[in-house]
């Protein structure tokens, strides 16, 4: 490949992988079974130039490769509220990656795509921060934090440097985190707890592998997804262990390995409550203009829960209720009649992109409410949103009422 026998584009990709191995101090490359590519999200002309150079000589990916979100919703172009000419380069970049042989999943949650999901212990090259942490932590497959453009280079080469989280010795926990005795016992049983805990985890751990001990066992994938996505936003978390819930943490000893933790820390309620409050940057008296659910992309279970919460109600006049999901989940939702039910109730369904990176929310003044710590963390800087964070039930109740609604919860504890 380096010699150019497989074409100029493949040689270019292989040079990047070899250089990455040198930087990481890896003495060899190892094969991967699949990849997930984030580089299809348009960030300027350089992203198109890179894709064009990579495609020289008819380059194709060497392993099954899924694609992360792009700039536009190709299935629902009417949801684009930016200048029409600004959508075109994003669309062209998404098509360029399809031409390389990548599957047009266009989701930040490839673990919800049956064909894209790796098995425990598989060596893969995944990009997108929440996908990486889910892959390592919840599935137990192995990937480093690959980003643009090394992700697609690994997909073309079919190999990655043998370094970092690909190696067993790098995956043991080093920081032990426990909830303080002042944390209300009911709080870990609320969905809104996990995105907030993720924000704290990211700040505490950074790139260090943390072990969370004392959470309820057998946590759902959606709760672990929310936790990991927030931790990867506020910190550089690529792997965490939750004792009793994640596959490499059947026990504290299994998660920590043979030695003691390098540090042990306690998370107190005041820190959690402060993180919960910080996710809201808008005054709750502001008019409510939109509610955004599904960051990371909503699972089928989350779409079912949204339909149940909404019931026979619909958003108040002037309030946009939008749920983001992947194409595969949308297809299953349509088969079950859920998508049609939500659309009849006035819910907009977005795929292929995300509402905190693209101009898809209807223009207007007022606050946007979300149940996602990741959305709340990025949207103020990315799209200038005034954000209110709340539980999914609070988001739906607020959309129906046309104003921010707070429900009684464990967050109210003094």
C-alpha positions in Angstrom: 0.0 0.0 0.0 2.8 2.4 0.9 4.5 1.7 -2.4 1.3 2.8 -4.3 0.4 -0.7 -5.7 -3.2 -0.2 -4.6 -3.4 3.4 -5.9 -2.4 6.9 -4.9 -5.3 7.4 -2.6 -4.6 4.2 -0.7 -0.9 5.1 -0.4 -1.9 8.5 1.0 -4.1 6.8 3.6 -1.4 4.3 4.6 1.2 7.1 5.0 -1.2 8.8 7.5 -1.6 5.5 9.5 2.1 4.8 9.6 2.8 8.4 10.7 0.2 8.0 13.5 1.9 4.8 14.6 5.2 6.6 14.8 3.6 9.4 16.9 2.0 6.8 19.2 5.1 4.8 19.6 3.5 1.7 18.1 5.9 -1.0 16.7 3.3 -2.6 14.5 -0.1 -2.2 12.9 -3.0 -4.6 13.7 -6.0 -5.4 11.5 -9.5 -4.0 12.2 -12.9 -5.5 11.4 -14.8 -2.3 10.8 -14.7 1.5 11.1 -16.9 4.5 11.8 -16.0 7.8 10.1 -16.6 11.3 11.3 -14.8 13.1 8.5 -17.9 13.3 6.4 -19.1 16.4 8.4 -18.3 19.5 6.4 -15.9 21.9 8.2 -14.7 23.9 5.2 -13.1 23.5 1.8 -10.2 21.4 3.3 -12.6 18.6 4.1 -13.7 18.4 0.4 -10.1 18.6 -0.8 -9.1 15.8 1.5 -11.9 13.5 0.3 -10.9 14.3 -3.4 -7.3 13.4 -2.7 -8.2 10.2 -0.9 -10.4 9.1 -3.8 -7.5 9.3 -6.4 -7.1 5.9 -8.1 -10.6 4.7 -7.2 -9.9 4.2 -3.5 -12.3 2.1 -1.5 -12.5 1.3 2.2 -11.1 -2.1 3.1 -13.5 -2.9 5.9 -17.3 -2.3 6.5 -17.5 1.4 7.3 -20.4 3.4 8.7 -20.7 7.2 8.5 -21.2 9.7 11.2 -23.6 12.7 10.8 -23.1 15.1 8.0 -24.2 18.7 7.6 -27.7 18.1 6.0 -30.6 15.8 6.3 -30.6 14.2 2.9 -34.0 12.6 3.5 -35.8 15.7 4.8 -34.1 18.7 3.0 -37.1 20.9 3.9 -35.7 21.0 7.5 -32.7 23.1 6.4 -33.2 26.7 7.5 -29.8 28.1 6.4 -28.8 29.6 3.1 -29.4 27.0 0.3 -25.9 27.5 -1.1 -24.4 26.6 2.3 -25.9 23.2 2.3 -24.4 22.2 -1.1 -20.8 21.5 0.0 -22.0 19.5 3.0 -24.1 17.4 0.7 -21.2 16.9 -1.7 -18.9 15.7 1.1 -21.5 13.2 2.3 -21.7 11.8 -1.2 -17.9 11.7 -1.6 -17.7 9.3 1.4 -20.4 7.1 0.0 -18.3 6.9 -3.2 -15.5 5.5 -1.1 -17.7 2.5 -0.2 -18.9 3.7 3.2 -22.4 2.9 4.3 -24.7 6.0 4.4 -25.7 5.5 8.0 -25.1 9.1 8.9 -25.6 8.6 12.6 -23.6 9.5 15.7 -24.9 6.3 17.3 -23.6 3.5 15.0 -23.9 1.1 17.9 -27.7 1.2 17.2 -27.1 -0.1 13.6 -27.2 -3.9 13.8 -24.7 -4.4 10.9 -22.3 -1.7 12.2 -22.2 -2.8 15.8 -19.0 -4.7 16.8 -18.7 -7.5 19.3 -16.9 -7.6 22.6 -13.1 -7.5 22.0 -13.3 -6.6 18.3 -10.6 -4.2 17.1 -12.1 -1.3 15.3 -11.4 2.3 14.2 -14.3 4.5 15.4 -14.5 8.3 15.4 -17.1 10.6 17.0 -16.6 11.1 20.7 -19.8 9.5 22.1 -19.5 6.5 19.6 -15.9 6.0 20.8 -16.8 5.9 24.5 -19.8 3.7 23.9 -17.8 1.3 21.8 -15.1 0.9 24.5 -17.2 1.1 27.6 -20.6 -0.4 26.8 -19.8 -2.9 24.1 -16.2 -3.7 25.1 -14.9 -3.5 21.6 -11.6 -1.6 21.2 -10.8 1.7 19.6 -8.7 4.7 20.2 -10.1 8.3 19.9 -9.8 8.5 16.1 -10.9 11.8 14.5 -10.8 13.5 11.2 -9.0 12.4 9.0 -7.2 9.4 10.5 -10.6 7.6 10.9 -11.1 7.1 7.1 -7.4 6.5 6.6 -7.6 3.5 9.0 -10.8 2.4 7.1 -8.9 2.4 3.8 -5.8 0.7 5.2 -7.8 -1.8 7.2 -5.3 -1.4 10.0 -4.6 0.8 13.1 -1.5 1.4 15.3 -1.2 -1.2 18.0 -1.4 1.3 20.8 -3.6 2.9 23.5 -7.0 1.3 24.1 -6.4 -1.4 21.5 -4.1 -3.0 24.2 -5.4 -4.8 27.3 -2.9 -3.2 29.6 -4.2 0.3 28.8 -7.8 -0.5 29.6 -7.8 -1.0 33.4 -9.3 1.6 35.6 -7.0 4.1 37.4 -9.4 6.5 39.0 -12.1 5.2 41.4 -15.2 7.4 41.7 -18.0 6.8 44.2 -21.1 8.8 45.0 -21.1 10.5 48.3 -23.6 9.5 51.1 -25.4 12.9 50.6 -26.5 12.0 47.1 -30.3 11.3 47.3 -31.0 7.6 47.0 -33.6 8.2 44.3 -31.4 10.2 42.0 -29.6 7.3 40.3 -33.0 6.0 39.3 -33.8 9.1 37.3 -32.8 9.3 33.6 -31.6 12.9 34.0 -29.0 11.8 36.5 -26.8 10.1 33.9 -26.1 13.0 31.5 -25.2 15.2 34.6 -23.0 12.5 36.1 -21.3 12.3 32.7 -20.4 16.0 32.8 -18.9 15.5 36.3 -17.1 12.3 35.1 -15.5 14.2 32.2 -14.3 17.0 34.4 -12.9 14.6 37.0 -11.3 12.0 34.7 -10.2 13.8 31.6 -8.3 11.2 29.6 -7.9 9.0 32.7 -9.9 5.7 32.8 -12.3 6.0 35.7 -14.3 3.3 37.4 -17.8 4.3 38.8 -18.7 2.1 41.8 -22.0 2.1 43.6 -24.4 2.8 40.7 -27.5 0.6 40.2 -26.4 -2.6 38.4 -27.5 -3.5 35.0 -27.9 0.1 33.7 -29.7 0.4 30.3 -27.7 1.2 27.2 -29.5 4.5 26.9 -28.4 5.6 30.4 -24.9 4.5 29.7 -25.0 6.3 26.3 -26.1 9.5 28.0 -23.4 9.2 30.6 -20.6 8.5 28.1 -21.7 11.2 25.6 -21.6 13.9 28.3 -18.2 12.6 29.7 -16.7 12.7 26.2 -18.0 16.3 25.8 -16.7 17.8 29.1 -13.5 15.7 29.1 -11.4 13.5 26.9 -13.1 10.3 28.1 -12.8 7.3 25.7 -13.5 4.5 28.2 -15.1 4.3 31.6 -16.1 1.3 33.7 -19.4 1.1 35.6 -19.3 -1.8 38.1 -22.1 -4.2 37.5 -23.1 -2.7 34.1 -20.2 -2.5 31.6 -18.6 -5.7 30.3 -15.1 -5.2 31.7 -16.4 -4.3 35.1 -18.3 -7.4 36.4 -16.6 -6.5 39.7 -14.5 -3.7 41.1 -11.4 -5.9 40.9 -12.1 -6.8 37.3 -12.3 -3.1 36.4 -9.3 -2.0 38.4 -7.0 -4.9 37.6 -4.5 -6.3 40.1 -3.2 -3.1 41.6 -4.9 -0.5 43.7 -6.4 2.6 42.1 -4.1 5.5 41.5 -6.7 7.8 43.1 -10.0 7.5 44.9 -12.5 10.4 44.9 -16.1 11.1 46.0 -18.7 12.9 44.0 -21.0 14.9 46.3 -24.5 16.1 45.6 -23.5 19.8 45.5 -21.2 19.1 42.6 -23.9 17.2 40.7 -26.5 19.9 41.5 -24.1 22.6 40.2 -23.4 20.7 37.0 -27.2 20.2 36.5 -27.7 24.0 36.9 -24.8 24.9 34.6 -26.4 23.0 31.7 -29.1 25.7 31.6 -27.8 29.0 30.3 -31.2 30.6 29.6 -33.6 32.2 32.0 -36.5 29.9 32.5 -38.9 32.8 32.1 -37.8 33.1 28.4 -40.4 32.1 25.9 -39.9 28.5 24.8 -39.4 28.2 21.0 -38.2 24.6 20.6 -37.5 21.3 22.3 -34.7 19.1 20.9 -34.4 15.4 21.8 -32.1 12.8 20.5 -28.4 13.7 21.1 -26.9 11.2 20.6 -29.4 9.9 18.2 -32.5 8.5 19.8 -32.8 4.8 20.1 -36.0 2.9 19.3 -36.7 2.6 23.0 -36.4 6.4 23.4 -38.7 7.1 20.5 -41.2 4.7 22.0 -40.9 6.5 25.3 -41.4 9.9 23.6 -44.6 8.7 22.0 -45.9 7.4 25.3 -45.0 10.7 27.1 -46.7 12.7 24.4 -49.8 10.5 24.3 -52.7 12.3 22.6 -51.1 15.8 23.2 -49.2 17.9 20.7 -46.7 20.8 21.0 -48.2 24.2 21.8 -48.5 26.7 19.0 -45.1 28.2 18.2 -43.1 25.4 19.9 -41.1 23.1 17.7 -40.6 19.5 19.0 -37.8 17.8 17.2 -36.3 14.4 17.7 -33.0 13.4 16.0 -32.3 9.8 15.1 -30.5 7.6 12.6 -31.9 6.2 9.4 -31.9 2.6 10.7 -33.9 3.5 13.8 -36.2 5.7 11.8 -36.9 2.7 9.5 -37.8 0.5 12.5 -39.9 3.3 13.9 -41.8 3.5 10.7 -42.4 -0.2 10.6 -44.0 0.0 14.1 -46.1 3.0 13.2 -44.2 5.2 15.8 -42.9 7.7 13.2 -46.3 8.3 11.7 -47.8 8.7 15.2 -45.2 11.3 16.2 -45.6 13.2 12.9 -49.4 13.3 13.3 -48.8 14.8 16.7 -46.6 17.6 15.2 -43.2 16.1 16.0 -40.4 16.7 13.5 -38.0 13.8 12.9 -34.5 14.7 11.8 -31.9 12.2 10.5 -28.4 12.4 8.9 -27.3 15.4 11.0 -27.9 17.0 14.4 -29.7 20.2 15.5 -26.7 21.6 17.4 -24.4 21.6 14.4 -26.7 22.6 11.5 -29.4 25.3 11.0 -32.4 23.0 11.3 -34.3 24.5 14.2 -36.9 27.0 13.0 -35.5 30.6 13.4 -36.9 32.5 16.3 -36.3 34.0 19.7 -36.6 32.2 22.9 -35.1 29.2 24.8 -34.5 25.6 23.5 -35.1 22.8 25.9 -33.2 19.5 25.8 -32.7 16.3 27.8 -29.2 15.9 26.4 -26.1 17.2 28.3 -24.1 16.9 25.1 -26.6 19.2 23.3 -26.7 21.6 26.2 -22.9 21.7 26.3 -22.3 22.4 22.6 -25.4 24.3 21.3 -24.7 27.7 22.9 -21.3 27.9 21.1 -22.3 26.2 17.9 -25.7 27.8 17.1 -26.0 30.5 19.8 -28.9 28.7 21.5 -30.3 29.8 24.9 -30.6 26.3 26.5 -32.7 24.9 29.3 -31.8 21.3 30.4 -34.4 19.0 31.8 -35.6 15.4 31.9 -37.3 13.9 28.9 -40.6 14.1 30.8 -40.0 17.8 31.5 -39.1 18.4 27.9 -42.3 16.9 26.6 -44.5 18.6 29.3 -42.8 21.9 28.4 -43.4 21.5 24.7 -47.1 20.8 25.3 -47.5 23.7 27.8 -45.5 26.2 25.6 -43.3 27.1 28.6 -40.6 25.6 30.8 -42.2 23.0 33.1 -40.4 21.6 36.1 -41.6 18.3 37.6 -40.8 17.1 41.1 -37.6 15.1 41.2 -34.7 14.1 43.3 -32.9 17.2 42.1 -35.1 19.2 44.4 -33.5 17.7 47.5 -32.1 20.4 49.8 
